[in-house]
Amino acid sequence: MLPFLSSVSFISGALSVAGQCQSLLGSVLLSRFVHLRNREEHSAPFKTDDHAASWPKISVLKPLHGDEPLLEEALESFFKQDYPEYELVFGVQRTDDPALAVIERLRTRYPAQPVFVVCDSTDHGPNRKVGNLINMQQACHHDVFVISDSDIHVEPQYLRHIASTLLQSETQLVTTLYAGLPASTQLARLFGAHSINANFLPGVMMSRLLGRQDCLGATMALTRQRLDEVGGFTSLVAHIADDSELGNRILRQQGTIALAPTLCLTTVAENNFRELISHEIRWGRTVRSIEPVGYACSSLQLPLFWATLCVAFAPTSPLSWGLFIGGWLLRSFTTQHTARLTKCSLPGIFPYLVLRDWLSAAVMLASACGSRVAWRGRTVHITRNTTHTSSRRHTHTPPDPSSPTVNGPGVDRSDINRSVRS
């Protein structure tokens, strides 16, 4: 029995070391990405009036679903873009959506910014975000689409970085990195942000180094023509991982998915651990359905989990304890380093780093079996080809007689409820 325990302890220790190496390399790559981006901005800064005619006009599509912490701050960052000409297109599916009040406050604060609001309850399929985008496309006047989630915070040069990347030859789709911004110092939110910053970000940098070109759903930018060539939004509505499906369609056409030199932040707003675990299981089951082998290999991103097992199977070994304590300190260092790079502080996370890895391991175990996830008011089943069907839907609310509506600049207030269909 003892040799078996020693073997298990050795394997766990080896996996922990491998995970720490991956984390360190990912942090180095992220640091290089941030420093190169900063150097480029300082050496050739954008100017508000630099050849405005050469910049493509952009429609920014922001599908919304209710209010959430830091929503106004996130949306306001899109009103502050240093870009010659762009419009903001917001989409909701209910006339009483609380996000509408947030948009109205921002429109009042930035009256010069073209804004269009589409309210349309038409349900096109299981993926409500994509269904929202289908409804919103009718209000887009420009031929470059930048699709961004509601909880994304961006820097003023965000659109310029995306446009300059999209203008490069062979680039058909542009995406961006994002880090987790906890909406408060609540522990569940710190845990959620740590998972993004310590696991997801280094993992993405490693995948890019190995030649993968993943599409990250926080930002997806492409031309209207390219979107039509791969089937349009309607071809994505049956996929819960619409970003992955869009990226795969681009790659199948021999296109390139480029990473824009900008770093976004995504709000981590879960109110408790139940919400956090539910969210992470949904994400885990989705990723597992797309890349089962890759998802299994991502267990390497939990070095403290493996280090704990190493101690558990060899509790009297100084080496196992050294690996555990040293790994904890190293994990703390990489966490703090990533926090400095992303400007997302995670105060007080150090004592909980081991618990965070164990929670992630439990989420992976729960994600390994089952296909049911709760998402935006409905329960869906994820199949291996990423298509999914609804097993339960909330009672469908009949459309308001005036829906869909488009509200934008140049529209008289008496015409706000005028039905506009493409």
Buried (B, 14 or more C-beta within 10 A) or exposed (E): EEEEEEEBBBBBBEBBBEBBEBBBBBBBBBBEBBEEBEEEBEEEEBEEEEEEEEBBBBBBBBBBBEBBBBBBBBBBBBBEBEBBEBBBBBBBBBBEBBBBEBBEEBBEEBEEBBBBBBBBBEBBBBBBBBBBBBBBBBBBEBBBBBBBBBBBBBBEBBBBBBBBBBEEEEBBBBBBBBBBBBBEEBBBBBBBBBBBBBBBBBBBBBBBEEEBBBBBBBBBBBBBEBBEBBEBBBBBBBBBBBBBBBBBBBBEEEBBBBBBBBBBBBBBBBEEBEBBBBBBBBBBBBBBBBBEEBBEEBBBBBBBBBBBBBBBBBEEBEEBBEBBEBBBEBBBEBBBBBBEBBEBBBEEBEEBBBEBBBBBBBBBEBBEEEBBBEBBEBEBBBBEEBBBEBEEEEEEEEBBEEBBBBBBEEBEEEEBBEEBEE
